[in-house]
């Protein structure tokens, strides 16, 4: 459930959102979890009318700058290589710039992203994480504007091993492009991360740790993820309130060395397809099928043999 707040006169927007997938209750047996807060923030814009640039401030809990949009309807679990499940406490400042044919919205955020950094030794954050993102919209003459972004996030932690505290850096860098061509939309995203394995993991239970010891040396696990998606909006083609979408996303982990004897994912991927139908301006229904493909390392697993799971989602949304 989500509640949108909007005060146009003051230039303030807000959102409070939660779901029933929290821990506790019977989450391990029949999936009946407790209610949990997911996104909760407000945004203040400091210029509402007649401005070529609009500074803004966000305070609260929202997606990290590394998150990218997907056409998937699976927002609770997300597809492999994407990251919709984690919400980050943060303070962000940006400036919207209207340059005519192009619009920019660069911003910097100070955030708690230690949850993306996991370790087999004792760790603690030594300072807030920092994220930078530069989204750009520009006209192509092919319908809606194209969207491009570049992003970078960094977190420093103290890793305690061999009876000493050591400052270590984790980071992720990525980019993406969405190109609408009238009723069709194509979207691609790619990123590379070092010691940032909590991002893009299909589940925390199978993702390898960001840091681990190999003898007396501290090793960092790398990860590379990408997604390619397509969507067709028939409402733009023939005034039919139906859209179909599909895509493929994946994440691959590197530098596992001694972790190869444990049950961690080496590669995880998702193929999905969905259909959405707008019943009215306020109500919509969607149906999606996801095929998850995972390659595990470990003494009991063949790292070249995939394991599969299938998911079907029926999604209904009502806005009032």
N, C-alpha and C positions, 0 to 999 in steps of 0.2 A: 504494500500500500504506500502511496506517496501523496503528499500534500504540497502543492505549489503555492507560493506566496508572491504577490506582485503589487508593488506600490509605485505606479508610474510617476506620480507627482514628485516623489522623493528619490526616484531612481534606485529603488531597493527591490531585489528579488531574493527569494529563498526557496529551499526545498527541505522537506523532512520525509524520509523514506525508510521503510523497514520491511522485513519478511519473517516468515515462521520457520526458518531453517537454522535457528540458533542451537547451540549445544544443550545437553540436558534432556529432560523428559524421555521420550522413547526414540530419540533420533537414530540410535544404533540398530533398532529392530524394525520399526515401521515408519521411520522418517518424520515422526511428529515432534519437531523441535520447538524450542521456546521462541517467542518473538524477540527480534534483535534489531537494533538501529543500524542502518546501512549508510545512507547519505544524509547529512544534516549540515546545511551551510546557508550563509547569506552573502549576497554580492551587492556592493554599493558602487554605482556609477556616478562620477562627479560632473558629468555634463550630459544632458539628455537631448537637447535640441540645438541645431545650427552649429555643430562642432565637427571639424575635420578630424579631431582626435578626442578620445574619451578615456581618461584614466579610470581604472576600476580596482576594487579591493575585494578579495574573497577570504572569508574566515570560516572554518568549519571542517567537515569531513567529506571528501569527494574523491573521484578517481584521481590517480596520479597522472602527471604529464605523459607518461609512457603509454597510457591506455589509448587504444584506437577503436574507432567505431566498427561494428560488424553488422552484416545483414542477417545474422543468425538470430533466432528467437530465444535461444538458450542463454538467458541472462543469469540464471541461478548458478550454473556449473561452468559455463563458458567452454569454448572449443580450445583444443590444444594450441599453444603458442600465443593465444590472446589472453587478456587479463581483465575480466569484468567483475570478479568476485571480491577483490580487495579494495577497500575504501581507506583513504589515507588522511589522517589529521594534518591540516596544513593552513598556512597563511600565504596567499598569492597576491601579487600585484602585477597589473598589465596595462597596456594602452591599446585601444582600438584605433586603427588608422585607416581613414577612407581616402584612397588615392585615385578615386574615379573608377578606372577599369580593374583595379586591384584593391583588396582590403586585407590588412594585416592585423594580427592580434598577439604580438609577442608578450610573454610574461615570464616571471620568475617566481618560484614558490619555495618556501622553507617548510619542510615536511618531515614527518616521522615515517621513514621508509625502511626502518630496521627489520620489519617483517619480511622484506624481500631477501634479507641476508640471513642465512642459516649457517650453523657451524657445529662441527664435532668437538670443538673445544669451547671453553668459556668465552663469552663475548659480551660487550656492552657498547652502546653508541657513545662516541666521544663528542659529538656535535650533531645538530640537526642535518638532515639530508637537504640537498639543493637540487631543484629541477628547473630546467629552462625549456620552453617550447615556443616555436615560431610557426603558427598557422597562417596560411595565405590562401585567399580566394581570388580567382581571376577569371575574367570572361574569355570564352573560347568561341562564341558564336554558334555553339552546338546545343543550346538549351541552358540548363542551370549552370552556374559557375563551377569550374573545377576547384578542387581543394588539395592543397599540398601542406605538409608540415615536416619539420625537423625537430627532434627532441634529444635532450641529454639529461641524465640524472646521476647523482654521485652521493655516496654515503661513506663516511669514515667510521670504522669501529676499532675498538681495542680487542685484540685476540690474545688470550692468556694461554701460553704454553711454554714448556721448558723453564718454569718459574719466573717468567717475565711477561710484561704487557707490551704488545707490539701494535703500532698503528698500521691498519691495513685499509686499502681503498677498494670499494666496489662501485661499478658504474654500468650504465646502459646507454647506448646511442642508437637512434633509429630514425626512419623517415617513411613517408607514405604519400600516395597520390590517389585521389578519387576523380574519375573522368566521366561525367554524365554526357551521353550522346542522345539527346532528346529523351525517349522513353527508356533507354538502356543506360546502365551505370556499371563501370568497371572500377575495381578498387584493389590496390596492392600495398602491402606494408612489409617492412623488413627491419630487423634490429639485431644488434650483437651486444652481449653482456658478459661481464667478467665478475665472478663472485656475486651474482645477483640471481640465483636460481629460483627464488620465490616468485619471480615475475614470469608469467606465461606457463607456469606449471599446470598440467591438467588436474593434479591434486597434490597437496603437500605430502601425502603419504608415500608417493613413489618418486618424487623429485629428489635428486642427490643434494647433499649439503653444499653450500657455497664455499666453505673452508673445511679442510680436513688435514690430518697429519699423515705424512708419508715418511716414516722414520722420525727424524728430528726436524724435518722440513714441513712448513705449512704450504699446502697446495691450494690453488684456486680452480674451481670448476667454471668453464666457459659455457655459454649457451647462445645458439643462433636460432632465431625464429622468423617465420614469414607467413603471410596469408595472401591468397588471391581469391577474389570474390566477384560475383556478377549478379545483377538484378534487373528485372524487367517490370516496369510499371504500366499495366494495361490501361489504367485510367488516363494516361497521357496519349495512348495510342487510339483507343476506341471508346473512351468514357466508361470503361468497365472497371469497377472498384476492386480490382484484383491485382496482386503483384506476386511474382515468383522470384526466388533467389537461391543461390547455391554457392558453395565455396570449398576451399581446401586450406587448412592451416596446419603448421607443424612447429615443433621445437626439437633441437638436437643438442645434446650435452657433450662436452669435450673435456679431456684431461681427467678421466675417471681413475686411471692407474689402479691403485690398491682398492678402490671402491668397486671394482669389477667383480669382486667376490660376494658382494651384497646385492640384495634385491632392489635395485634402482632402475628407473627408466633410462635408457640410452637415447631413445627417440620416441616421440608421441605425436600423433597426427589425427586430424578429424576431417571427414568429408561430410558435408551436410547439404540438405535441400529443404526448402519450405515454401508454403503457399499462405498468403495473407489475404483476408477478405474484409473490407470495410462495410459493416452492416449499415451504419449511419455515420454522421460526422463525429459522434461521440463513442461509438462502439465498434470493435473489430475483433475478428477471430483469426487464429493462425494455427497451422499444423506443420510440424517439422520432424524430419528424420535425421539422426546423427549416427555415423559409423566411426567409432573410435579405434585407432590402430596403435598399439604400443609394443615397443621392443625393449625387453628387459635384459640387464646383465645379472650376474649371480651364478653361483655354482649349480643351481637347479634349472637354469634357464638357458636356452639357445639364443644368443644375442642377434642372430640373423633370422629368427623365426618370430613372426608377429603374433600377438594375442589381440582378440577383437571383442568389442562390446557394442551393443546397439541400444539406442535411446529414441523414444518417440515423445514429442511434447505437443500438447494442446494448450494454446495460450489464448486467453480472452482479456481484453482491455476495455475499460469504460472510463471516460473522462467527463467530469461534470464540474 
